[in-house]
């Protein structure tokens, strides 16, 4: 049987890391060679957000003041998709646990991003994300 998701997923879009101190987090990743490529504020969540990039790896860090600060405390991985509606339909058909009601939108980057998140088998969050 063909994997329907593979038709729409083009790779890892970013890794989401919550923080209690965004400046300290940016400083750390900049020491590793990452560069800040986009900064904004998520008005809905009242969070400062920074995207840092090193070659093809992107980290999204957001200051939510609720970071667990324990080993293994990444929040999510985001997979880039070409058709968010079709992927949402597939996730629903497969019975995945979808964390949001419907496809969400954030005004990040030039034209925004649409996304939704599922729970994986280890309680990890997997975000499907499409740049507009």
C-alpha positions as CSV (number, residue, x, y, z in Angstrom):
1,X,0.0,0.0,0.0
2,X,1.3,3.4,-1.0
3,X,2.0,5.9,1.8
4,X,-0.4,8.7,1.1
5,X,1.4,11.1,3.5
6,X,4.7,10.8,1.6
7,X,3.0,12.5,-1.4
8,X,2.7,15.7,0.6
9,X,5.5,15.8,3.1
10,X,8.7,17.4,1.7
11,X,10.9,17.1,4.8
12,X,11.5,18.6,8.2
13,X,10.4,22.2,8.4
14,X,11.6,23.0,11.9
15,X,12.1,21.8,15.5
16,X,10.1,23.6,18.2
17,X,11.8,24.5,21.4
18,X,9.9,26.4,24.2
19,X,12.0,28.7,26.3
20,X,11.7,30.8,29.4
21,X,14.4,33.2,28.1
22,X,14.5,33.7,24.4
23,X,17.7,35.8,24.4
24,X,19.6,33.2,26.2
25,X,18.3,30.5,23.8
26,X,19.2,32.6,20.7
27,X,22.7,33.3,22.1
28,X,23.3,29.5,22.7
29,X,22.2,28.5,19.2
30,X,24.2,31.4,17.6
31,X,27.3,30.0,19.3
32,X,26.6,26.7,17.5
33,X,26.5,28.6,14.2
34,X,22.8,29.2,13.8
35,X,21.6,32.6,12.6
36,X,18.3,34.3,13.4
37,X,16.3,34.4,10.1
38,X,12.9,35.6,11.4
39,X,11.5,37.1,14.6
40,X,7.9,38.0,15.5
41,X,5.4,37.9,18.3
42,X,2.6,35.3,18.4
43,X,-0.1,37.7,19.5
44,X,-2.6,34.9,20.2
45,X,-0.2,33.2,22.7
46,X,1.6,36.4,23.7
47,X,5.0,34.8,22.9
48,X,8.2,36.2,21.4
49,X,9.2,33.9,18.5
50,X,12.5,33.4,16.8
51,X,13.5,31.1,13.9
52,X,17.2,30.2,13.7
53,X,18.8,28.4,10.8
54,X,22.0,26.5,10.1
55,X,22.2,25.1,6.6
56,X,18.9,23.1,6.2
57,X,18.1,22.9,9.9
58,X,15.6,25.4,11.4
59,X,14.8,25.8,15.1
60,X,11.7,27.7,16.2
61,X,12.1,28.9,19.7
62,X,9.3,30.7,21.6
63,X,9.3,32.3,25.0
64,X,6.2,30.9,26.7
65,X,7.5,31.0,30.3
66,X,6.4,27.4,30.7
67,X,9.4,25.5,29.4
68,X,9.9,22.3,31.3
69,X,13.7,22.7,31.5
70,X,14.4,18.9,31.6
71,X,16.4,16.7,29.2
72,X,14.2,15.7,26.3
73,X,11.8,18.6,26.6
74,X,11.5,19.5,22.9
75,X,7.9,20.6,22.1
76,X,7.4,19.5,18.5
77,X,8.8,18.6,15.1
78,X,7.2,20.3,12.1
79,X,7.0,18.6,8.8
80,X,6.7,20.8,5.6
81,X,3.7,19.8,3.5
82,X,2.5,20.9,0.0
83,X,-1.3,20.6,0.7
84,X,-2.4,21.1,4.3
85,X,-6.0,20.3,3.5
86,X,-5.2,16.9,2.0
87,X,-2.9,16.1,4.9
88,X,-5.6,17.1,7.4
89,X,-8.0,14.9,5.6
90,X,-5.6,12.0,5.7
91,X,-4.9,12.5,9.4
92,X,-8.6,12.5,10.2
93,X,-9.2,9.3,8.1
94,X,-6.3,7.5,9.9
95,X,-7.8,8.4,13.3
96,X,-4.9,10.4,14.5
97,X,-5.3,12.5,17.7
98,X,-5.5,16.1,16.3
99,X,-4.8,18.7,18.9
100,X,-6.4,21.7,17.3
101,X,-9.9,22.1,15.9
102,X,-9.3,22.5,12.2
103,X,-6.3,24.0,10.4
104,X,-4.7,26.9,12.2
105,X,-3.1,30.1,10.8
106,X,-0.3,32.2,12.1
107,X,0.9,35.4,10.3
108,X,4.5,34.3,10.3
109,X,6.9,34.9,7.4
110,X,5.8,36.8,4.4
111,X,2.3,35.4,3.8
112,X,1.6,33.3,6.8
113,X,1.6,29.6,7.6
114,X,-1.2,27.1,8.0
115,X,-0.8,24.1,10.3
116,X,-2.2,21.5,12.6
117,X,-0.7,19.1,15.1
118,X,-1.1,15.5,16.0
119,X,0.1,13.4,18.9
120,X,2.6,10.6,18.1
121,X,2.9,7.2,19.8
122,X,5.3,8.6,22.5
123,X,3.2,11.7,23.2
124,X,5.4,13.8,20.9
125,X,3.8,16.5,18.9
126,X,4.1,16.3,15.1
127,X,3.1,19.5,13.3
128,X,2.1,19.6,9.7
129,X,2.9,23.0,8.3
130,X,2.4,24.8,4.9
131,X,3.9,28.2,4.1
132,X,1.5,30.3,2.1
